[in-house]
Amino acid sequence: MASTVSPVSPMQASIEAATDNLSFEQGRLLVPPETCLSTLLKQILVQFTTTYALPDSSQALLSQPSSFDRILNSIFDTSCLAFVTEKEFRIEAGLDDHDKVTLFVQAVAGMAMVFERLLRACSSASSANLTTSLLSRELQLFAESEQRRAMLDRVGGTSLLSHCYTKDELVSFVMAMVEDPDRVSQQGGSSLLSLNAVGEDLLSDSVAWVSGRSCKNMGLPWGFTIMALN
């Protein structure tokens, strides 16, 4: 008797497609060099939108440039938005490889969480359409949720990003994060972050991201700061 294969969920398909953008180098995950995170994440949002196949009206709404910015605003703290929304690569020049891939995985996990919320909201809504007000409500609820904070903490604290050898490891980690952030502690998550190699007198900005403190200058000339985007 032939065995049946369970269909891949939209969440898993979207996460797998997103992780295809990363490369593996001796256990380290890397974002393609000279690639602007904003450009890469816009492409991934299109993949999520297509794969989840929400009602037709959703396609037009989610394809608006403002929706991309609003989704990222709901995922990241204000102090980190410039790194994922700026369209020029120079803003990321001070980030090391680990910081870039941390932001990338946080964005992918956050998008998966947002789209799962939108899928449930559309299923329960009387019209089954994604409206501007419904999108705004779900993004606001997610931005204020413990789920978002737990996800940022787990991705920022995991050692997996520096010791990952297969795509399946990363996909399983992100899916567990979306389904139940507490499970991730059993898959290599850590509550502490190591220091960047830049010097032990400067903490990685990842520490600031997960602790809620404002980001320090990362690789910028002394006296310069990154303006937070509203």
N, CA, C and O of each residue as an XYZ file, in Angstrom:
920
protein
N       0.845     -1.193      0.000
C       0.000      0.000      0.000
C       0.884      1.248      0.000
O       1.751      1.406      0.859
N       0.659      2.101     -0.943
C       1.505      3.294     -1.079
C       1.280      4.228      0.093
O       0.149      4.438      0.533
N       2.357      4.778      0.584
C       2.257      5.730      1.692
C       1.874      7.096      1.153
O       2.251      7.473      0.044
N       1.130      7.817      1.945
C       0.701      9.150      1.540
C       1.655     10.183      2.117
O       2.125     10.050      3.247
N       1.930     11.199      1.341
C       2.821     12.277      1.769
C       1.973     13.461      2.197
O       1.119     13.929      1.444
N       2.212     13.939      3.405
C       1.444     15.076      3.906
C       1.785     16.319      3.092
O       2.955     16.577      2.810
N       0.773     17.082      2.717
C       1.048     18.300      1.948
C       1.846     19.297      2.773
O       1.681     19.387      3.990
N       2.698     20.031      2.110
C       3.511     21.049      2.786
C       2.639     22.262      3.066
O       1.932     22.737      2.178
N       2.683     22.756      4.267
C       1.875     23.916      4.632
C       2.428     25.179      3.980
O       3.605     25.225      3.622
N       1.590     26.205      3.824
C       2.091     27.477      3.277
C       3.243     28.045      4.111
O       4.179     28.633      3.570
N       3.164     27.863      5.438
C       4.229     28.361      6.299
C       5.545     27.671      5.992
O       6.566     28.339      5.822
N       5.541     26.353      5.919
C       6.771     25.620      5.646
C       7.312     25.944      4.258
O       8.515     26.141      4.090
N       6.426     26.000      3.262
C       6.864     26.303      1.896
C       7.498     27.690      1.821
O       8.503     27.881      1.136
N       6.909     28.654      2.524
C       7.427     30.023      2.509
C       8.785     30.112      3.192
O       9.695     30.776      2.695
N       8.917     29.443      4.332
C      10.179     29.466      5.068
C      11.272     28.765      4.273
O      12.407     29.239      4.231
N      10.943     27.645      3.645
C      11.928     26.923      2.833
C      12.408     27.784      1.666
O      13.601     27.823      1.363
N      11.469     28.472      1.016
C      11.845     29.338     -0.109
C      12.734     30.484      0.364
O      13.676     30.871     -0.328
N      12.434     31.026      1.543
C      13.229     32.138      2.076
C      14.646     31.693      2.422
O      15.611     32.406      2.147
N      14.767     30.515      3.024
C      16.094     30.044      3.434
C      16.964     29.662      2.245
O      18.179     29.529      2.389
N      16.364     29.483      1.079
C      17.158     29.212     -0.120
C      18.086     30.373     -0.459
O      19.047     30.207     -1.209
N      17.795     31.545      0.095
C      18.632     32.716     -0.179
C      19.927     32.717      0.619
O      20.830     33.502      0.329
N      20.029     31.851      1.616
C      21.215     31.804      2.459
C      22.208     30.768      1.951
O      21.837     29.800      1.287
N      23.466     30.989      2.273
C      24.498     30.003      1.951
C      25.088     29.466      3.251
O      25.012     30.109      4.298
N      25.673     28.283      3.162
C      26.276     27.629      4.318
C      27.789     27.575      4.111
O      28.271     27.148      3.062
N      28.524     28.015      5.129
C      29.982     27.997      5.037
C      30.559     27.505      6.359
O      30.649     28.258      7.329
N      30.947     26.239      6.384
C      31.527     25.625      7.581
C      30.638     25.833      8.800
O      31.109     26.180      9.883
N      29.341     25.612      8.599
C      28.398     25.719      9.704
C      27.809     27.092      9.910
O      26.848     27.240     10.664
N      28.358     28.101      9.261
C      27.845     29.464      9.412
C      26.838     29.762      8.314
O      27.028     29.381      7.159
N      25.774     30.442      8.684
C      24.791     30.898      7.709
C      25.178     32.288      7.233
O      25.564     33.138      8.036
N      25.078     32.523      5.930
C      25.500     33.797      5.363
C      24.442     34.361      4.426
O      23.864     33.641      3.612
N      24.203     35.658      4.555
C      23.386     36.385      3.587
C      24.274     36.680      2.387
O      25.450     36.987      2.577
N      23.766     36.601      1.158
C      24.601     36.879     -0.017
C      25.342     38.210      0.128
O      24.730     39.210      0.503
N      26.633     38.242     -0.156
C      27.406     39.480     -0.009
C      26.906     40.570     -0.949
O      26.384     40.297     -2.030
N      27.078     41.802     -0.512
C      26.670     42.971     -1.293
C      25.172     42.939     -1.638
O      24.742     43.499     -2.646
N      24.398     42.280     -0.787
C      22.956     42.226     -0.993
C      22.270     43.075      0.056
O      22.513     42.910      1.251
N      21.421     43.973     -0.380
C      20.680     44.833      0.536
C      19.555     44.015      1.177
O      18.751     43.404      0.473
N      19.501     44.004      2.496
C      18.481     43.226      3.193
C      17.077     43.661      2.790
O      16.183     42.826      2.654
N      16.882     44.952      2.599
C      15.566     45.455      2.219
C      15.105     44.846      0.901
O      13.960     44.408      0.787
N      15.980     44.815     -0.087
C      15.639     44.246     -1.391
C      15.327     42.754     -1.266
O      14.368     42.262     -1.860
N      16.132     42.052     -0.503
C      15.945     40.613     -0.316
C      14.633     40.320      0.396
O      13.914     39.397      0.015
N      14.316     41.093      1.421
C      13.098     40.858      2.193
C      11.843     41.218      1.400
O      10.788     40.616      1.605
N      11.946     42.181      0.509
C      10.805     42.490     -0.360
C      10.469     41.293     -1.246
O       9.297     40.972     -1.448
N      11.494     40.640     -1.770
C      11.280     39.455     -2.599
C      10.643     38.330     -1.776
O       9.785     37.597     -2.269
N      11.066     38.208     -0.548
C      10.533     37.163      0.319
C       9.076     37.450      0.680
O       8.267     36.527      0.783
N       8.743     38.721      0.870
C       7.344     39.069      1.139
C       6.460     38.671     -0.044
O       5.347     38.181      0.149
N       6.948     38.878     -1.255
C       6.188     38.465     -2.442
C       5.976     36.957     -2.421
O       4.890     36.475     -2.744
N       7.011     36.210     -2.043
C       6.893     34.753     -1.968
C       5.857     34.342     -0.932
O       5.047     33.452     -1.188
N       5.874     34.973      0.223
C       4.888     34.678      1.265
C       3.476     34.958      0.750
O       2.569     34.143      0.917
N       3.305     36.121      0.123
C       1.983     36.516     -0.372
C       1.463     35.525     -1.399
O       0.292     35.148     -1.363
N       2.326     35.102     -2.315
C       1.929     34.153     -3.355
C       1.630     32.784     -2.768
O       0.643     32.150     -3.143
N       2.470     32.323     -1.852
C       2.321     30.980     -1.299
C       1.088     30.860     -0.405
O       0.386     29.850     -0.444
N       0.829     31.881      0.395
C      -0.328     31.813      1.299
C      -1.645     31.961      0.549
O      -2.688     31.506      1.019
N      -1.596     32.597     -0.620
C      -2.776     32.716     -1.481
C      -4.012     33.164     -0.700
O      -5.061     32.524     -0.755
N      -3.873     34.251      0.012
C      -5.014     34.846      0.706
C      -5.994     35.383     -0.342
O      -5.648     35.435     -1.523
N      -7.203     35.783      0.057
C      -8.186     36.283     -0.924
C      -7.610     37.314     -1.885
O      -6.666     38.031     -1.550
N      -8.181     37.381     -3.073
C      -7.647     38.214     -4.155
C      -7.337     39.644     -3.726
O      -6.319     40.208     -4.127
N      -8.210     40.229     -2.913
C      -7.989     41.615     -2.495
C      -6.712     41.753     -1.676
O      -6.118     42.829     -1.623
N      -6.293     40.668     -1.043
C      -5.093     40.707     -0.213
C      -3.849     40.926     -1.051
O      -2.912     41.597     -0.617
N      -3.834     40.362     -2.257
C      -2.663     40.490     -3.122
C      -2.356     41.958     -3.394
O      -1.206     42.387     -3.300
N      -3.385     42.721     -3.730
C      -3.194     44.138     -4.036
C      -2.760     44.916     -2.798
O      -1.898     45.792     -2.875
N      -3.364     44.587     -1.658
C      -3.037     45.295     -0.425
C      -1.610     45.008      0.023
O      -0.871     45.926      0.377
N      -1.227     43.750      0.009
C       0.099     43.364      0.495
C       1.218     43.738     -0.472
O       2.385     43.786     -0.082
N       0.874     44.001     -1.720
C       1.889     44.391     -2.701
C       2.217     45.883     -2.634
O       3.149     46.342     -3.294
N       1.466     46.630     -1.851
C       1.750     48.053     -1.701
C       3.046     48.256     -0.911
O       3.273     47.566      0.083
N       3.894     49.190     -1.339
C       5.157     49.436     -0.617
C       4.945     49.735      0.857
O       5.759     49.349      1.695
N       3.864     50.416      1.176
C       3.607     50.761      2.577
C       3.357     49.518      3.427
O       3.665     49.510      4.619
N       2.806     48.480      2.829
C       2.538     47.249      3.581
C       3.838     46.574      3.988
O       3.947     46.039      5.091
N       4.820     46.598      3.102
C       6.135     46.036      3.422
C       6.728     46.737      4.638
O       7.202     46.087      5.569
N       6.699     48.061      4.624
C       7.251     48.825      5.749
C       6.466     48.562      7.026
O       7.053     48.452      8.103
N       5.149     48.461      6.918
C       4.316     48.241      8.108
C       4.567     46.867      8.711
O       4.584     46.719      9.933
N       4.759     45.880      7.877
C       5.039     44.530      8.379
C       6.370     44.510      9.117
O       6.464     43.949     10.208
N       7.402     45.119      8.532
C       8.695     45.156      9.202
C       8.631     45.979     10.485
O       9.302     45.660     11.467
N       7.826     47.035     10.475
C       7.636     47.831     11.689
C       7.024     47.004     12.806
O       7.337     47.207     13.979
N       6.158     46.079     12.446
C       5.509     45.243     13.471
C       6.457     44.172     14.004
O       6.255     43.664     15.107
N       7.480     43.827     13.239
C       8.410     42.763     13.636
C       9.552     43.308     14.484
O       9.886     42.732     15.520
N      10.153     44.419     14.051
C      11.387     44.905     14.675
C      11.139     46.085     15.595
O      10.173     46.832     15.442
N      12.040     46.229     16.556
C      12.047     47.428     17.381
C      12.496     48.604     16.527
O      13.218     48.434     15.544
N      12.066     49.788     16.910
C      12.354     50.986     16.117
C      13.849     51.182     15.868
O      14.250     51.626     14.792
N      14.663     50.853     16.858
C      16.105     51.088     16.750
C      16.784     50.230     15.690
O      17.921     50.504     15.308
N      16.099     49.194     15.213
C      16.718     48.282     14.245
C      16.141     48.408     12.846
O      16.628     47.760     11.919
N      15.116     49.226     12.677
C      14.404     49.270     11.401
C      15.262     49.721     10.226
O      15.089     49.245      9.105
N      16.180     50.634     10.483
C      16.987     51.167      9.381
C      17.759     50.067      8.662
O      17.973     50.144      7.453
N      18.180     49.040      9.407
C      18.973     47.977      8.801
C      18.177     47.127      7.814
O      18.755     46.526      6.907
N      16.862     47.073      7.982
C      16.045     46.205      7.119
C      15.148     46.976      6.154
O      14.525     46.377      5.278
N      15.077     48.287      6.306
C      14.207     49.071      5.425
C      14.974     50.004      4.495
O      14.449     50.413      3.459
N      16.226     50.348      4.858
C      17.000     51.238      3.995
C      17.313     50.547      2.669
O      17.639     49.361      2.639
N      17.213     51.298      1.584
C      17.400     50.726      0.254
C      18.846     50.798     -0.222
O      19.161     50.319     -1.312
N      19.719     51.383      0.571
C      21.123     51.485      0.195
C      21.958     50.554      1.059
O      21.771     50.479      2.273
N      22.867     49.855      0.426
C      23.671     48.859      1.123
C      24.582     49.475      2.184
O      24.952     48.801      3.145
N      24.944     50.738      2.020
C      25.909     51.359      2.926
C      25.434     51.348      4.373
O      26.256     51.344      5.289
N      24.121     51.342      4.594
C      23.593     51.363      5.959
C      23.940     50.066      6.684
O      23.994     50.026      7.913
N      24.177     48.999      5.903
C      24.490     47.699      6.497
C      25.991     47.426      6.536
O      26.420     46.359      6.975
N      26.776     48.377      6.082
C      28.216     48.140      5.946
C      28.877     47.795      7.277
O      29.870     47.068      7.307
N      28.332     48.310      8.376
C      28.925     48.046      9.681
C      28.468     46.753     10.320
O      28.975     46.382     11.378
N      27.522     46.052      9.707
C      27.029     44.793     10.266
C      27.961     43.648      9.907
O      28.448     43.576      8.778
N      28.215     42.755     10.850
C      28.997     41.578     10.502
C      28.048     40.499      9.979
O      26.830     40.678      9.988
N      28.613     39.380      9.523
C      27.806     38.338      8.896
C      26.762     37.773      9.852
O      25.634     37.488      9.451
N      27.142     37.612     11.116
C      26.198     37.048     12.088
C      25.025     37.988     12.320
O      23.881     37.543     12.417
N      25.301     39.285     12.409
C      24.231     40.259     12.621
C      23.265     40.288     11.430
O      22.051     40.386     11.614
N      23.804     40.202     10.220
C      22.954     40.210      9.025
C      22.026     39.005      8.991
O      20.831     39.135      8.726
N      22.588     37.827      9.263
C      21.758     36.628      9.187
C      20.772     36.593     10.344
O      19.685     36.031     10.207
N      21.129     37.184     11.486
C      20.181     37.282     12.599
C      18.971     38.118     12.195
O      17.830     37.720     12.427
N      19.222     39.273     11.593
C      18.129     40.125     11.114
C      17.289     39.404     10.074
O      16.061     39.491     10.085
N      17.952     38.698      9.183
C      17.247     37.979      8.119
C      16.309     36.924      8.703
O      15.138     36.856      8.329
N      16.816     36.110      9.610
C      15.998     35.037     10.184
C      14.879     35.621     11.043
O      13.766     35.095     11.043
N      15.157     36.700     11.775
C      14.098     37.358     12.539
C      12.991     37.858     11.615
O      11.808     37.734     11.933
N      13.377     38.424     10.472
C      12.378     38.930      9.522
C      11.538     37.797      8.948
O      10.320     37.929      8.833
N      12.178     36.681      8.584
C      11.453     35.552      8.001
C      10.498     34.943      9.027
O       9.341     34.662      8.713
N      10.984     34.740     10.251
C      10.125     34.194     11.298
C       8.970     35.145     11.595
O       7.834     34.716     11.798
N       9.274     36.445     11.619
C       8.222     37.429     11.868
C       7.174     37.441     10.773
O       5.978     37.513     11.058
N       7.613     37.372      9.513
C       6.657     37.317      8.401
C       5.768     36.082      8.504
O       4.563     36.154      8.263
N       6.370     34.948      8.863
C       5.582     33.724      9.001
C       4.522     33.891     10.091
O       3.383     33.459      9.919
N       4.889     34.509     11.196
C       3.932     34.744     12.273
C       2.814     35.681     11.828
O       1.643     35.454     12.132
N       3.184     36.726     11.111
C       2.187     37.680     10.623
C       1.222     37.008      9.654
O       0.010     37.191      9.764
N       1.743     36.233      8.707
C       0.878     35.595      7.715
C      -0.006     34.524      8.336
O      -1.126     34.308      7.874
N       0.474     33.851      9.370
C      -0.384     32.900     10.072
C      -1.545     33.628     10.743
O      -2.670     33.129     10.757
N      -1.276     34.794     11.294
C      -2.328     35.612     11.906
C      -3.328     36.070     10.844
O      -4.539     36.022     11.061
N      -2.811     36.515      9.694
C      -3.695     36.994      8.635
C      -4.556     35.859      8.081
O      -5.727     36.060      7.761
N      -3.970     34.671      7.971
C      -4.714     33.520      7.481
C      -5.876     33.195      8.415
O      -6.991     32.953      7.954
N      -5.623     33.188      9.718
C      -6.690     32.926     10.688
C      -7.728     34.037     10.674
O      -8.928     33.779     10.768
N      -7.256     35.285     10.553
C      -8.183     36.419     10.565
C      -9.114     36.382      9.359
O     -10.313     36.632      9.487
N      -8.562     36.070      8.186
C      -9.387     36.000      6.984
C     -10.367     34.828      7.048
O     -11.478     34.911      6.524
N      -9.953     33.748      7.687
C     -10.818     32.574      7.794
C     -12.001     32.841      8.707
O     -13.084     32.291      8.511
N     -11.788     33.689      9.710
C     -12.861     33.963     10.664
C     -13.685     35.197     10.315
O     -14.783     35.383     10.838
N     -13.150     36.047      9.422
C     -13.879     37.261      9.044
C     -15.094     36.918      8.197
O     -15.063     35.970      7.412
N     -16.149     37.677      8.352
C     -17.393     37.406      7.625
C     -17.205     37.550      6.119
O     -17.807     36.809      5.342
N     -16.369     38.505      5.706
C     -16.160     38.734      4.278
C     -15.025     37.895      3.708
O     -14.905     37.738      2.493
N     -14.193     37.358      4.596
C     -13.025     36.542      4.220
C     -11.982     37.329      3.426
O     -11.067     36.739      2.852
N     -12.115     38.657      3.391
C     -11.154     39.499      2.677
C     -10.234     40.206      3.664
O     -10.625     40.524      4.787
N      -9.025     40.440      3.227
C      -8.082     41.187      4.039
C      -8.242     42.666      3.726
O      -7.912     43.116      2.629
N      -8.741     43.404      4.676
C      -8.940     44.837      4.498
C      -7.798     45.600      5.171
O      -7.020     45.035      5.939
N      -7.718     46.876      4.868
C      -6.693     47.713      5.482
C      -6.839     47.732      6.994
O      -5.845     47.658      7.717
N      -8.064     47.829      7.474
C      -8.294     47.874      8.922
C      -7.945     46.543      9.580
O      -7.405     46.521     10.686
N      -8.248     45.439      8.910
C      -7.916     44.130      9.459
C      -6.410     43.929      9.509
O      -5.886     43.398     10.488
N      -5.707     44.350      8.459
C      -4.252     44.260      8.437
C      -3.655     45.094      9.558
O      -2.757     44.641     10.268
N      -4.154     46.314      9.715
C      -3.650     47.206     10.767
C      -3.855     46.595     12.147
O      -2.967     46.654     12.998
N      -5.023     46.011     12.364
C      -5.315     45.406     13.665
C      -4.370     44.248     13.964
O      -3.817     44.159     15.060
N      -4.189     43.369     12.994
C      -3.346     42.194     13.216
C      -1.883     42.583     13.407
O      -1.186     41.978     14.221
N      -1.414     43.580     12.672
C      -0.031     44.028     12.832
C       0.181     44.678     14.197
O       1.223     44.495     14.826
N      -0.807     45.432     14.644
C      -0.710     46.071     15.955
C      -0.696     45.031     17.064
O       0.103     45.122     17.996
N      -1.578     44.044     16.964
C      -1.632     42.984     17.976
C      -0.329     42.189     17.997
O       0.166     41.826     19.064
N       0.218     41.923     16.819
C       1.479     41.182     16.767
C       2.619     41.994     17.350
O       3.442     41.469     18.100
N       2.671     43.285     17.006
C       3.748     44.149     17.502
C       3.764     44.200     19.025
O       4.824     44.352     19.632
N       2.596     44.074     19.641
C       2.490     44.165     21.099
C       2.530     42.797     21.776
O       2.414     42.715     22.999
N       2.690     41.739     21.015
C       2.569     40.385     21.557
C       3.853     39.876     22.201
O       4.951     40.316     21.860
N       3.698     38.949     23.130
C       4.832     38.255     23.721
C       5.479     37.331     22.699
O       6.677     37.056     22.775
N       4.694     36.856     21.751
C       5.208     35.962     20.715
C       6.317     36.639     19.910
O       7.343     36.026     19.616
N       6.104     37.899     19.561
C       7.122     38.648     18.807
C       8.402     38.779     19.625
O       9.494     38.515     19.121
N       8.268     39.184     20.880
C       9.438     39.368     21.716
C      10.178     38.052     21.933
O      11.408     38.014     21.899
N       9.422     36.968     22.157
C      10.063     35.662     22.357
C      10.826     35.239     21.110
O      11.908     34.661     21.208
N      10.263     35.527     19.934
C      10.933     35.167     18.685
C      12.240     35.931     18.529
O      13.267     35.335     18.204
N      12.216     37.247     18.758
C      13.435     38.047     18.639
C      14.499     37.559     19.613
O      15.681     37.487     19.276
N      14.065     37.225     20.824
C      15.008     36.732     21.834
C      15.636     35.415     21.402
O      16.849     35.231     21.510
N      14.808     34.504     20.915
C      15.310     33.170     20.560
C      16.254     33.224     19.362
O      17.299     32.573     19.366
N      15.897     33.986     18.352
C      16.787     34.078     17.187
C      18.076     34.789     17.574
O      19.163     34.369     17.177
N      17.959     35.850     18.337
C      19.151     36.583     18.757
C      20.056     35.763     19.645
O      21.265     35.995     19.672
N      19.502     34.807     20.375
C      20.291     34.061     21.329
C      20.739     32.681     20.892
O      21.548     32.053     21.575
N      20.230     32.194     19.763
C      20.571     30.832     19.369
C      21.996     30.723     18.829
O      22.511     31.655     18.212
N      22.617     29.582     19.068
C      23.927     29.301     18.494
C      23.798     28.619     17.137
O      24.800     28.382     16.464
N      22.571     28.304     16.734
C      22.353     27.575     15.488
C      22.886     28.325     14.275
O      23.381     27.708     13.332
N      22.789     29.647     14.292
C      23.195     30.427     13.123
C      24.689     30.326     12.851
O      25.150     30.632     11.751
N      25.438     29.896     13.853
C      26.882     29.710     13.674
C      27.266     28.241     13.615
O      28.433     27.908     13.411
N      26.280     27.357     13.795
C      26.546     25.918     13.790
C      25.409     25.190     13.078
O      24.785     24.289     13.637
N      25.154     25.590     11.850
C      24.060     25.010     11.075
C      24.634     24.419      9.785
O      25.339     25.098      9.039
N      24.324     23.156      9.538
C      24.932     22.480      8.394
C      23.923     22.050      7.328
O      24.320     21.654      6.233
N      22.637     22.121      7.629
C      21.634     21.752      6.638
C      20.487     22.748      6.657
O      20.199     23.377      7.676
N      19.851     22.873      5.527
C      18.689     23.753      5.417
C      17.561     23.281      6.326
O      16.846     24.094      6.913
N      17.404     21.957      6.442
C      16.317     21.410      7.263
C      16.435     21.844      8.718
O      15.423     22.070      9.381
N      17.663     21.963      9.220
C      17.861     22.406     10.599
C      17.270     23.801     10.807
O      16.558     24.054     11.778
N      17.580     24.686      9.882
C      17.114     26.063     10.004
C      15.601     26.143      9.836
O      14.931     26.850     10.589
N      15.057     25.426      8.855
C      13.608     25.444      8.628
C      12.871     24.929      9.861
O      11.868     25.511     10.274
N      13.360     23.850     10.443
C      12.725     23.286     11.638
C      12.782     24.271     12.802
O      11.823     24.402     13.562
N      13.907     24.955     12.932
C      14.072     25.944     13.999
C      13.061     27.076     13.858
O      12.408     27.459     14.830
N      12.933     27.614     12.635
C      12.018     28.741     12.414
C      10.566     28.290     12.577
O       9.761     29.005     13.172
N      10.228     27.120     12.058
C       8.849     26.629     12.191
C       8.479     26.427     13.657
O       7.365     26.750     14.071
N       9.413     25.892     14.439
C       9.154     25.716     15.867
C       8.936     27.057     16.548
O       8.131     27.181     17.471
N       9.674     28.062     16.072
C       9.522     29.392     16.623
C       8.118     29.947     16.384
O       7.512     30.548     17.270
N       7.628     29.736     15.192
C       6.309     30.250     14.823
C       5.213     29.504     15.579
O       4.261     30.109     16.070
N       5.359     28.187     15.666
C       4.325     27.369     16.284
C       4.339     27.444     17.796
O       3.286     27.453     18.433
N       5.545     27.499     18.379
C       5.673     27.542     19.831
C       7.077     28.003     20.194
O       7.998     27.187     20.242
N       7.257     29.304     20.452
C       8.600     29.829     20.732
C       9.299     29.137     21.887
O      10.528     29.058     21.896
N       8.548     28.627     22.872
C       9.173     27.984     24.022
C       9.879     26.694     23.650
O      10.796     26.270     24.353
N       9.465     26.056     22.548
C      10.089     24.812     22.125
C      11.522     25.027     21.643
O      12.340     24.107     21.670
N      11.813     26.227     21.209
C      13.109     26.492     20.582
C      14.249     26.346     21.568
O      15.382     26.087     21.162
N      13.981     26.504     22.845
C      15.039     26.353     23.844
C      15.611     24.952     23.848
O      16.710     24.724     24.353
N      14.858     24.005     23.278
C      15.328     22.624     23.211
C      16.066     22.349     21.906
O      16.517     21.227     21.675
N      16.194     23.370     21.044
C      16.819     23.169     19.742
C      18.026     24.071     19.555
O      18.288     24.536     18.445
N      18.755     24.318     20.615
C      19.986     25.092     20.475
C      19.843     26.541     20.844
O      20.804     27.300     20.714
N      18.657     26.968     21.309
C      18.482     28.358     21.708
C      19.250     28.648     22.979
O      19.457     27.755     23.800
N      19.667     29.870     23.147
C      20.413     30.267     24.337
C      19.912     31.609     24.801
O      19.523     32.443     23.984
N      19.916     31.829     26.087
C      19.431     33.104     26.603
C      20.505     34.175     26.577
O      20.220     35.347     26.823
N      21.757     33.779     26.276
C      22.856     34.727     26.256
C      23.464     34.808     24.874
O      23.469     33.830     24.127
N      23.970     35.966     24.543
C      24.634     36.154     23.262
C      26.126     36.342     23.485
O      26.549     36.948     24.469
N      26.912     35.817     22.565
C      28.352     36.024     22.646
C      28.691     37.407     22.117
O      27.891     38.035     21.423
N      29.880     37.869     22.452
C      30.324     39.170     21.973
C      30.790     39.064     20.540
O      31.307     38.027     20.123
N      30.610     40.134     19.784
C      31.176     40.187     18.447
C      32.692     40.222     18.551
O      33.249     40.588     19.586
N      33.349     39.840     17.471
C      34.810     39.833     17.463
C      35.390     41.238     17.377
O      36.608     41.413     17.420
N      34.526     42.237     17.254
C      35.014     43.612     17.120
C      35.794     44.030     18.347
O      36.736     44.816     18.243
N      35.417     43.516     19.515
C      36.100     43.896     20.741
C      35.180     43.692     21.910
O      33.982     43.950     21.795
N      35.699     43.233     23.043
C      34.843     42.884     24.156
C      34.348     44.100     24.913
O      33.573     43.961     25.860
N      34.776     45.281     24.520
C      34.257     46.471     25.172
C      32.972     46.934     24.509
O      32.293     47.814     25.037
N      32.621     46.357     23.357
C      31.391     46.713     22.665
C      30.541     45.468     22.519
O      30.981     44.468     21.952
N      29.327     45.529     23.030
C      28.406     44.416     22.866
C      27.838     44.418     21.471
O      27.674     45.477     20.865
N      27.536     43.245     20.953
C      26.860     43.141     19.669
C      25.525     43.850     19.759
O      24.865     43.825     20.798
N      25.132     44.482     18.669
C      23.813     45.126     18.647
C      22.714     44.111     18.866
O      21.608     44.476     19.265
N      22.994     42.837     18.612
C      21.986     41.822     18.858
C      21.574     41.819     20.316
O      20.418     41.542     20.633
N      22.511     42.126     21.216
C      22.177     42.192     22.629
C      21.147     43.284     22.862
O      20.198     43.112     23.627
N      21.352     44.423     22.180
C      20.394     45.511     22.330
C      19.035     45.124     21.782
O      18.001     45.480     22.346
N      19.044     44.385     20.666
C      17.768     44.000     20.069
C      16.944     43.148     21.023
O      15.738     43.360     21.150
N      17.566     42.195     21.691
C      16.789     41.274     22.499
C      16.522     41.796     23.896
O      15.664     41.254     24.593
N      17.226     42.826     24.328
C      17.034     43.336     25.676
C      16.115     44.539     25.707
O      15.699     44.973     26.781
N      15.791     45.089     24.532
C      14.903     46.233     24.476
C      15.614     47.558     24.615
O      14.979     48.612     24.565
N      16.943     47.524     24.792
C      17.680     48.781     24.874
C      17.904     49.331     23.479
O      17.862     48.591     22.497
N      18.141     50.631     23.394
C      18.400     51.222     22.086
C      19.725     50.715     21.552
O      20.642     50.427     22.322
N      19.830     50.604     20.226
C      21.049     50.075     19.615
C      22.204     51.052     19.764
O      22.021     52.268     19.700
N      23.394     50.503     19.964
C      24.588     51.336     19.942
C      25.017     51.531     18.501
O      24.499     50.892     17.586
N      25.980     52.433     18.319
C      26.551     52.607     16.995
C      27.230     51.318     16.571
O      28.000     50.750     17.345
N      26.968     50.846     15.373
C      27.618     49.627     14.896
C      28.427     49.936     13.657
O      27.877     50.046     12.562
N      29.729     50.076     13.824
C      30.607     50.254     12.688
C      30.515     51.616     12.026
O      31.027     51.794     10.921
N      29.880     52.575     12.668
C      29.775     53.911     12.089
C      30.833     54.817     12.703
O      31.249     54.597     13.840
N      31.275     55.836     11.966
C      32.234     56.778     12.524
C      31.714     57.385     13.813
O      30.516     57.642     13.937
N      32.589     57.615     14.767
C      32.173     58.157     16.045
C      31.424     59.471     15.854
O      31.867     60.354     15.120
N      30.286     59.581     16.525
C      29.496     60.804     16.428
C      28.346     60.678     15.449
O      27.436     61.506     15.455
N      28.373     59.644     14.601
C      27.279     59.429     13.659
C      26.314     58.407     14.244
O      26.722     57.467     14.926
N      25.058     58.602     13.973
C      24.050     57.633     14.406
C      23.124     57.332     13.254
O      23.094     58.051     12.255
N      22.367     56.258     13.405
C      21.386     55.877     12.386
C      20.031     56.398     12.818
O      19.568     56.097     13.918
N      19.401     57.166     11.970
C      18.100     57.730     12.298
C      17.045     56.637     12.218
O      16.938     55.941     11.209
N      16.270     56.490     13.277
C      15.203     55.490     13.276
C      14.096     55.912     12.326
O      13.738     57.088     12.256
N      13.564     54.961     11.607
C      12.483     55.244     10.665
C      11.140     55.086     11.350
O      10.942     54.149     12.123
N      10.220     55.989     11.076
C       8.881     55.898     11.667
C       8.018     54.965     10.853
O       6.852     54.754     11.186
